[in-house]
Amino acid sequence: MYTITLTSKRQATLPAVLCEQLGVHPGDTITLERREGNGETLWILHGKKKVDWSWAGAGHKYAQGKSHDWEDIERSIATAVGRDAGT
């Protein structure tokens, strides 16, 4: 989590690490998107960096022949971590 302080002119300095993660540089534009979720207001920052989805199919061979029902997935995860599925 990052903390940003506004000046009296409502200007803010973003931490260098956050700028790197967003892929933005001085003069670039950052888009803010407001969303409501679980009774909270969430702000999403969109920079220039594109998401690398090349890994997305990596689990394909492990998922073949298995249920894709969400309850079955939760049960499988719970079993893997040694807990019952409702806890």
Secondary structure as UniProt FT lines:
FT   TURN            8..9
FT   HELIX           16..22
FT   TURN            26..27
FT   STRAND          31..37
FT   TURN            38..39
FT   STRAND          40..46
FT   TURN            54..59
FT   HELIX           60..63
FT   TURN            64..65
FT   HELIX           70..81
FT   TURN            85..86
//
